Amino acid sequence: MIEKKNKAADIYNDMGSYFFENRLFLPHSTAEKTEQLVMAIRDVLIDFDTAQMGNDEYKPDRTGMWIEAYKRMRDEVPPILKELEDEFKDLLGFIERRS
């Protein structure tokens, strides 16, 4: 369990570092949406980690924080990703076919 938490933290840290070092090269609205995404993921990881504070091995979540973290990830992240996808397609000049 601790290995998975550490791996998730490492991946998040790499993503955050890359974004904050390169946000200057993104259009303002894209940078703002990407920052929302990075912060939403950070908050979920903090909630998850807090639910397992001090545990080296899996322990059932009696606080309900895992469920809340999952719900936040499920509810907050996909709409931001959709906005970023739409903006990226606009930047590329992508035209969707309408049925």
N, C-alpha and C positions, 0 to 999 in steps of 0.2 A: 504494500500500500504506500509506504513512504517513498519508494522508487517512482511510482506513478505520480505522486504529488510533486516530487522534485522535477520529474520530466515535464509535467505540465507547466510548472513555474519557469523552468528554463526556456521552454518554447515561447511562453508569454513574454518573458524578458527579452528574448531575441526579437520578437515581433515589435514590442514597444520601442526598443532601442532603434531598430531599423526605421520605424515610422517617424519617431521624433527627430532622428538625424536627417531624414529625407523629406519631411513634410513641406519644406520650402519649394520643392519641385512640383507639388500638387496644386491644382486649382483650389482656391479658398474653400469653396463649399465641399469639395471632396476631402480636404484636410479636416474640416470640422466633422464630417460624417465618420471619417476613419478614426478620429479621436474619440467620438462617441462609442464606436465599436470597441476600441482598445480599453476605454474606461469601463464599459459594461462587462467585458470579459474579466478585467481586473477585479471588479466588485464581486463577481460570482466566485472567482478563485479565493478571494478573501473570506467570503461566507463559508465556502467549502472547508477551507483550512481552519477557520475558527470552530467549526463543528467538530473537528477532529484534533483540536489543540492538544499538543503534548502526547499524542498517541502514535506509537511507532507501527502499530498494526491496526487493521480494521476493527472498528468498534461500532456497534449499531448507533445510529443518530437518534438520540432521544430529544434533541432540541428542535427538530423540524427544519433545521437550517439547510440540510442537503436538499430537501424537497423544494424549499424556497429558492435555493441557488439554481436548481434544475429549471424551475418555472421561469425564473428571470432569464436564464440562457435561452429557453424555448420561446419566450415572449418578446424579449428585447433585441436579440441578435439578428434573427431573420429579417425583420423589417429594415434594419440598418443595412444589411448585406444587399437587400433588394434595391434600396436607394442607390447604393454604390454601384451595383450592376447596371442600373438604368443610366446613371451618370456616365459610366465608362462607355456604354454603348453609344450614348449621345456624342461623347468625345470622338469616338471612332466613326461616327456618321452612320451607324447601323440603323437600318429601317426594318421594323418587324412587319411581317405580312399579317393583315387582319382578315379573319375568316368571315 
